[in-house]
Amino acid sequence: MKERERALNLLRRIESESLFASIALIGESGFIRTLVLGVLRWRSWLDYAIEKASGRPIRKLDPVVIDILRTGIYQLRFMDVATHAAVSETVDLAGRHAKRARGFVNAVLRRAAEGIAEPEDPATRFAHPQWLVDRWIRAYGRERALAILEADQQLSYPDALVLDGDPPPGATWSALVPGVVKLTGSSADLDRARFYPMDEGSAVVAAIAASEGTDVLDLAAAPGGKTLYMRWRGARVTSNDLSLSRLRPLMGKHERIVVSDGRSFPFRRRFQTVLVDAPCSATGTIRKNPELKWRLQESDLPRFAELQRQLLGAALDSADETCVYSTCSLEPEENDEVIAAVLAKRTDFARDDIARQTPNGARGWVRDGVLRLTPESGADGFTAFALRRVN
């Protein structure tokens, strides 16, 4: 099967089966990965270009024709592909999957190749849902919101914790946190005995939790990167998660693993520090997971927040001294509002300045005692709070 056809089929599956692109693309070639992730990343801009070049509303086109045109226009606009190759190969693709639209696809691509005027509104220009752009402008101000949008649209490669030996060829050390390297390609071929894929933003949160003692409970530990980072830092870590399947990457690398619902305290003692990196909307990870922005709805946020409040309450019950609460979300409902709601009912904990525990390279991302790491840092976006027991 040709690469463009494989990419089209993967796009159709990711959408129809709600697959994660990072999983669907395991083992795929660089061209296929670039094309699939690029179409997902720039989807609304590509649809804008289709409407401009065709003169038709996107809603009136057949879904398979839309996906074919998205792949062709992405090649024309964002990839180093010769115009004649992008047009002819995509028209051939239409001939196999949407034969009656072959001429239409050819005409639209040729008009698109002449150039598409850039849209003025940030939501289309940076290919994000309007509701998400609006709320980031409210939360972060226009300048920083635009920087986040632009960062989300950059090509992204994995990071990895160096467990042993030297970094892989071509990798560079993270400027945010010790022990992590930024790769220049896929992590698929890494020696997992020496390297563990994890985002440097995730490592920053793990470093914060491991900074004040050796007795740590990782309350929502899957898939295990933070646990391994805290162990690398010398902490004694107990890892807990509800999902046995999501803990499997940790098995064989770590011994103290408990499978339980973190909302119900399963232990007979407290831990010096508890880290709860709560399940969330993951709006800080859109650069690496672009399909998320088209699936998430603003109405989903309250559902995440309810679970987060429950987990944080259980974490405070488990913490003898300190609790670190974090999410890879940029949304106030999942961060500041969760902290405020829980502390309104708890007089045994209070907010602490997280800068004391934050690695030097990441301290510039602390504002008013809270880590607000956003994607223009080069890492996934994370928000983190430190809570300390009041004697």
C-alpha positions in Angstrom: 0.0 0.0 0.0 1.3 3.4 -0.9 2.2 5.9 1.8 -0.5 8.4 1.0 -3.1 5.7 0.9 -1.9 4.3 4.2 -2.0 7.9 5.7 -5.6 8.3 4.5 -6.7 5.0 6.0 -5.1 5.9 9.3 -6.8 9.3 9.4 -10.2 7.6 8.7 -9.6 5.1 11.5 -8.4 7.6 14.0 -11.6 9.6 13.5 -14.1 6.8 13.2 -12.6 4.7 16.1 -11.5 7.6 18.3 -8.0 6.3 18.4 -5.0 8.1 19.8 -2.8 9.1 16.9 0.4 8.3 19.0 -0.8 4.7 19.3 -2.2 4.3 15.7 1.1 5.5 14.3 3.4 3.1 16.1 5.8 1.6 13.6 4.8 3.9 10.7 7.3 5.7 8.5 8.3 9.3 8.9 6.3 10.5 5.8 3.1 8.8 7.1 3.6 10.1 10.6 4.3 13.7 9.4 1.3 13.6 7.0 -1.2 12.2 9.6 -0.1 14.3 12.5 0.0 17.4 10.2 -3.5 16.9 9.0 -4.8 16.4 12.5 -2.8 19.5 13.8 -3.9 21.8 11.0 -7.4 20.4 10.3 -9.5 23.6 10.6 -7.0 25.6 8.6 -7.1 22.9 5.9 -10.9 23.0 5.9 -10.7 26.8 5.5 -8.4 26.3 2.5 -10.7 23.8 1.0 -13.6 26.2 1.2 -11.6 29.0 -0.3 -10.3 26.8 -3.2 -13.6 25.1 -3.9 -16.1 27.8 -3.2 -18.2 25.3 -1.3 -19.0 24.9 2.4 -17.1 22.1 4.0 -20.3 20.6 5.4 -21.6 19.8 1.9 -18.6 17.7 0.9 -18.3 13.9 1.4 -16.1 13.0 4.4 -13.7 10.9 2.4 -13.3 13.7 -0.1 -12.5 16.1 2.7 -9.8 13.8 4.1 -8.3 13.4 0.6 -8.2 17.1 0.1 -6.8 17.7 3.6 -3.8 15.4 2.8 -3.2 17.0 -0.5 -3.4 20.6 0.7 -1.2 19.8 3.7 1.5 18.5 1.3 1.2 21.7 -0.7 1.3 24.0 2.2 3.5 22.4 4.9 5.6 19.6 3.4 8.6 19.7 1.1 6.8 17.9 -1.7 6.9 19.0 -5.3 3.6 20.5 -6.4 3.0 18.1 -9.3 3.7 15.1 -7.1 1.3 16.4 -4.3 -1.5 17.0 -6.9 -1.1 14.0 -9.1 -0.7 11.5 -6.2 -3.7 12.9 -4.4 -5.8 12.9 -7.5 -4.9 9.2 -8.0 -5.9 8.6 -4.4 -9.3 10.2 -5.1 -9.6 7.9 -8.1 -9.3 4.9 -5.8 -11.5 6.1 -2.9 -13.9 8.7 -4.4 -13.8 8.2 -8.2 -16.6 10.6 -9.0 -14.8 13.4 -7.2 -11.5 12.9 -9.0 -12.0 16.0 -11.2 -13.2 18.1 -8.4 -10.2 17.1 -6.2 -7.8 18.0 -9.1 -9.4 21.4 -9.6 -9.4 22.3 -5.9 -5.7 21.3 -5.5 -4.6 23.3 -8.5 -6.4 26.4 -7.1 -4.9 25.7 -3.6 -1.4 25.4 -5.2 -1.7 29.0 -6.4 -1.9 30.1 -2.7 -4.5 30.6 0.0 -4.8 33.9 1.9 -4.1 33.5 5.6 -7.1 33.9 7.8 -7.1 36.7 10.3 -8.8 35.1 13.2 -6.4 33.2 15.6 -8.6 30.1 15.8 -8.4 29.4 12.1 -4.9 30.7 11.6 -3.5 28.4 14.4 -6.1 25.6 13.8 -7.7 25.4 17.3 -11.4 25.3 18.4 -12.7 28.9 18.9 -13.9 28.1 22.5 -10.4 27.0 23.5 -8.8 30.1 22.0 -11.3 32.3 23.8 -10.7 30.8 27.2 -6.9 30.9 26.8 -7.0 34.6 26.0 -9.1 35.1 29.2 -6.8 33.0 31.3 -3.4 34.0 30.0 -3.9 37.2 28.1 -3.8 37.6 24.3 0.0 37.6 23.9 0.7 34.4 25.9 -2.4 32.7 24.4 -1.1 33.3 20.9 2.3 32.0 22.0 0.6 28.8 23.2 -1.3 28.4 20.0 1.8 28.8 17.9 3.8 26.3 20.0 1.0 23.7 19.7 1.4 23.9 15.9 5.1 23.0 15.9 6.5 19.6 15.0 7.2 17.7 18.2 9.5 14.8 19.1 9.5 12.7 22.3 11.7 13.3 25.3 13.2 10.5 27.4 14.6 9.9 30.9 18.2 8.6 30.7 18.3 5.8 33.2 21.8 4.6 32.4 24.7 5.7 30.3 25.0 8.4 27.7 22.1 10.1 25.8 21.2 8.8 22.3 23.0 10.3 19.3 21.7 13.7 18.4 19.7 14.2 21.6 20.1 17.3 23.7 19.8 17.7 27.5 16.6 19.4 28.8 17.1 23.0 30.0 14.1 22.6 32.3 15.0 19.5 34.4 18.0 17.2 35.0 18.2 13.7 33.6 15.9 14.2 30.5 16.9 14.5 26.9 15.0 15.9 23.9 15.1 13.5 21.0 15.2 14.4 17.3 13.1 11.5 16.1 11.0 8.6 17.2 11.5 6.8 20.6 10.5 3.5 19.1 14.0 2.2 18.8 15.2 3.3 22.2 16.8 0.7 24.6 14.1 0.7 27.3 16.6 -0.6 29.8 18.5 2.7 29.4 15.9 5.2 28.3 12.2 5.7 29.3 10.1 8.0 27.1 8.5 10.8 29.1 7.9 14.5 28.5 10.2 17.0 30.2 7.2 18.8 31.7 6.1 15.5 33.4 9.7 15.2 34.7 9.5 18.7 36.2 6.4 17.7 38.2 8.2 14.5 39.3 11.2 16.4 40.4 9.1 18.7 42.5 7.4 15.8 44.3 10.8 14.0 44.9 12.6 17.1 46.2 11.5 16.9 49.9 12.1 13.4 51.1 12.4 9.8 50.1 8.9 8.5 51.0 6.5 9.3 48.1 3.1 7.9 47.0 2.4 8.3 43.3 -1.3 8.2 43.6 -2.3 8.1 39.9 0.9 6.6 38.6 0.2 5.2 35.1 2.0 4.9 32.8 4.9 5.2 35.2 7.3 7.9 34.0 7.0 10.0 37.1 7.6 7.0 39.3 10.8 6.1 37.5 12.0 9.7 37.5 11.4 10.0 41.3 13.3 6.7 41.8 16.1 8.1 39.6 16.2 11.0 42.0 16.6 8.6 45.0 13.0 8.6 46.3 11.3 5.5 47.7 8.1 5.4 45.7 4.9 3.5 46.0 2.9 3.6 42.8 -0.9 3.3 42.8 -3.3 3.4 39.9 -6.8 2.0 39.1 -5.7 0.6 35.7 -3.6 -2.5 35.7 -3.2 -2.4 31.9 -1.8 1.2 32.0 0.7 0.2 34.7 2.2 -2.6 32.6 5.0 -0.4 31.2 6.2 0.0 34.8 6.2 -3.6 35.7 9.7 -5.2 35.7 11.2 -1.7 36.3 9.5 -1.1 39.7 8.4 -3.3 42.6 6.0 -1.3 44.8 2.9 -1.2 42.7 -0.7 -1.2 44.0 -3.8 -1.4 41.8 -6.6 0.4 43.5 -9.0 3.4 43.1 -7.0 6.3 44.4 -10.2 7.9 45.7 -10.4 5.3 48.4 -7.3 5.3 50.6 -5.9 1.6 50.5 -2.9 2.1 52.8 -2.4 1.7 56.5 -0.1 4.6 56.9 0.6 8.1 55.5 3.4 9.0 53.1 5.7 11.9 53.6 4.8 13.3 50.1 1.9 12.4 47.8 1.9 13.2 44.2 -1.5 13.2 42.4 -1.1 13.9 38.7 -4.8 13.8 38.1 -6.6 12.6 34.9 -7.6 15.7 33.0 -8.6 17.2 29.7 -4.9 17.2 28.7 -5.1 20.6 26.9 -1.4 21.1 27.7 -0.4 18.1 25.4 -2.1 19.2 22.2 1.2 19.6 20.3 1.9 15.9 20.7 -1.7 14.8 20.6 -3.4 17.1 18.1 -6.6 15.0 17.7 -7.5 15.9 21.3 -8.5 19.5 20.4 -11.1 18.3 17.9 -12.7 15.8 20.4 -12.8 17.8 23.6 -15.8 19.9 24.4 -15.9 22.7 26.9 -18.8 20.8 28.6 -16.3 18.0 29.4 -14.4 20.1 31.9 -16.8 19.8 34.9 -16.6 16.0 34.6 -12.8 16.0 35.0 -13.0 18.5 37.8 -15.3 16.3 39.9 -12.9 13.4 39.7 -9.9 15.7 40.4 -11.5 17.0 43.6 -12.1 13.4 44.8 -8.5 12.4 44.1 -7.0 15.5 45.7 -9.1 14.9 48.9 -7.8 11.3 49.1 -4.2 12.5 48.4 -4.5 15.0 51.4 -5.7 12.1 53.6 -2.6 10.1 52.5 0.0 12.9 52.9 1.9 13.3 56.2 3.7 16.5 55.1 3.3 17.6 51.5 1.0 17.0 48.6 1.8 18.0 45.0 -1.3 18.3 42.8 -0.7 18.6 39.0 -2.5 18.2 35.7 -1.4 18.5 32.1 -4.4 20.8 31.6 -4.2 24.6 31.2 -7.7 25.1 32.4 -8.6 26.9 35.6 -11.5 24.6 36.3 -9.1 21.7 36.6 -6.5 23.5 38.6 -7.1 26.7 40.6 -10.8 26.0 41.1 -10.1 22.4 42.2 -7.5 23.6 44.8 -9.9 26.3 46.0 -12.9 23.9 46.4 -10.9 21.3 48.3 -9.1 23.7 50.6 -12.3 25.4 51.4 -13.3 22.2 53.3 -9.8 21.4 54.6 -8.1 23.4 57.4 -5.3 20.8 57.7 -3.5 21.9 54.5 -2.6 25.2 53.0 -1.0 26.4 49.7 2.8 26.6 49.7 5.2 28.3 47.2 6.1 25.6 44.7 9.2 27.5 43.6 11.1 26.0 46.6 10.7 22.5 45.1 11.0 23.4 41.4 14.2 22.6 39.5 16.2 25.7 38.7 15.6 25.5 34.9 11.8 25.6 35.4 11.5 28.2 38.1 10.9 30.9 35.5 7.5 29.3 34.9 6.3 29.7 38.5 3.8 32.5 39.0 2.4 33.4 42.4 3.6 30.1 43.9 2.1 27.9 41.1 3.9 26.2 38.3 2.3 27.2 35.0 4.4 25.5 32.4 2.9 26.2 29.0 3.8 24.7 25.6 6.0 27.6 24.4 8.5 26.2 26.9 9.1 23.4 24.5 7.5 20.9 27.0 4.0 19.7 27.5 1.8 22.2 29.5 1.6 21.4 33.2 0.0 23.2 36.1 1.2 22.2 39.6 0.5 23.2 43.2 2.3 22.4 46.5 0.1 21.9 49.5 1.6 21.6 53.0 0.0 20.1 56.1 -0.7 22.7 58.8 0.5 21.6 62.3 
